[in-house]
Amino acid sequence: MNINLAVDKEIPDADNVTLSGKYLSKVYEGSFKDTGKWCKDFEAFTKSKNFKLENLYMWYTTCPKCAKKFGKNYVVIVGKVNPA
């Protein structure tokens, strides 16, 4: 697993990467144990938009403790896509 962090400028001595291409995203809410269901749903969502999924990224907007405190756990799935 790779962990990517968004930054405003290049970080010295780090492997700085810029993502480019076409991306599709969808927001999910629920327990982290639902990640597998979300991924399957996202694949179907991608196909319904006539795209082929090339790569998948997940953005957890809160940590598990914060999700429990606020009562919501939003997760954004971002997929790099190509025309089907």
C-alpha positions in Angstrom: 0.0 0.0 0.0 1.2 3.5 -0.8 0.2 6.4 1.3 -0.1 9.7 -0.5 -0.4 13.1 1.2 -1.6 16.3 -0.4 0.9 19.1 0.0 1.1 22.7 -1.1 4.8 22.6 -2.2 7.5 20.1 -2.8 8.9 18.4 0.3 12.7 18.1 0.4 14.0 14.5 0.5 10.5 13.1 -0.2 9.3 11.2 -3.3 7.1 14.1 -4.6 4.5 12.9 -7.1 2.0 14.8 -9.3 -1.1 12.9 -10.3 -2.4 13.7 -13.8 -5.1 12.3 -16.0 -8.9 11.9 -15.8 -10.5 11.0 -12.4 -13.9 10.1 -11.2 -14.9 10.2 -7.5 -17.8 9.2 -5.2 -18.3 9.7 -1.5 -19.3 6.9 0.9 -20.4 7.0 4.5 -20.2 4.2 7.0 -17.9 1.8 8.8 -14.4 1.1 7.5 -15.4 -2.6 7.3 -17.6 -1.6 4.3 -14.5 -0.7 2.2 -14.9 -3.9 0.1 -18.5 -3.1 -0.7 -17.6 0.5 -1.6 -14.9 -0.6 -4.0 -17.3 -3.0 -5.8 -19.9 -0.3 -6.0 -17.3 2.2 -7.3 -16.2 -0.3 -10.0 -19.9 -0.6 -11.1 -20.3 3.2 -10.9 -17.2 3.6 -13.2 -18.6 1.2 -15.7 -22.0 2.9 -15.7 -20.2 6.1 -16.8 -18.5 4.2 -19.6 -15.0 4.3 -18.1 -12.4 1.7 -17.4 -10.9 1.9 -13.9 -7.1 2.1 -14.1 -6.2 2.9 -10.5 -8.1 3.4 -7.2 -7.3 5.9 -4.4 -9.2 6.3 -1.1 -9.3 9.5 0.9 -10.3 8.9 4.5 -11.6 12.3 5.6 -11.5 11.5 9.4 -9.6 9.1 11.6 -11.6 6.3 13.4 -11.7 8.3 16.7 -13.0 11.4 14.9 -15.6 9.5 13.0 -16.9 8.0 16.3 -16.9 11.5 17.9 -18.8 13.2 15.0 -21.0 10.2 14.2 -20.1 10.2 10.5 -17.3 8.5 8.5 -17.0 9.9 5.1 -14.6 8.2 2.6 -14.0 9.5 -0.9 -13.0 7.0 -3.6 -11.1 8.5 -6.4 -10.4 6.5 -9.5 -8.1 7.2 -12.4 -10.2 6.3 -15.5 -9.9 5.8 -19.2 -12.6 5.6 -21.8 -14.1 2.0 -21.9 
